[in-house]
Amino acid sequence: MVRYKKSEEKRKQILFAAFQALSELGYDSVTLQTIADHAEVSKGVVHYYFGSKEAVLVELLEWLTAKISAKEQAAVQEQPTAAGKLKAYIDSAFPGPAKNRSFYRVYLDFLARASRIPVYREINQRFYDNCARISTEVLTLGQKEGIFAKALIPDTTAPVIRAIIDGCLIQWLMKDDDELHAAYKESCYEAVMKVLRV
């Protein structure tokens, strides 16, 4: 049991190191050696746990998107009203400049490859399916509460909510100005509300 726990801790250490390396250097510059350097272990240790750079990166994308989904779902579940759930969802997606910058630098690298690498596409689809479930929960509750348009169809509206969130965060990232983070979060909230209140 202790060995298993240490093994899982080492895997997480390597995944976090891979995340840091990708955020700092970009996908093409990351090697098993740079991941090992960031984890402060030997390249052999990384190879022992994952076998290849690709294996590390596949598990990293799975780990990252699952972590984000769980955090957003937990934030939404804490709120009893649709308005509260929507605000919690957007607040969770905008945790702060440093976290958003690191995540989107890595995530955009993966997205750039998702159309050509099936396993990345599948992991990303699971992430967006989770996002759609959250958005559907918010939308349908808001429709029951009478604050969102009854005519909106969850299957087509839910993806738009995440598209606005990701779009606002990508635009903020390109501005490279931490001071604008709060303004982009507020604009995101207002844009989503406009869609839902049509």
Secondary structure, 3 states (H helix, E strand, C coil): CHHHHHHHHHHHHHHHHHHHHHHHHCHHHCCHHHHHHHHCCCHHHHHHHHCCHHHHHHHHHHHHHHHHHHHHHHHHHCCCCHHHHHHHHHHHHCCCHHHHHHHHHHHHHHHHHHCCCHHHHHHHHHHHHHHHHHHHHHHHHHHHHCCCCCCCCHHHHHHHHHHHHHHHHHHHHHHCCHHHHHHHHHHHHHHHHHHHCC
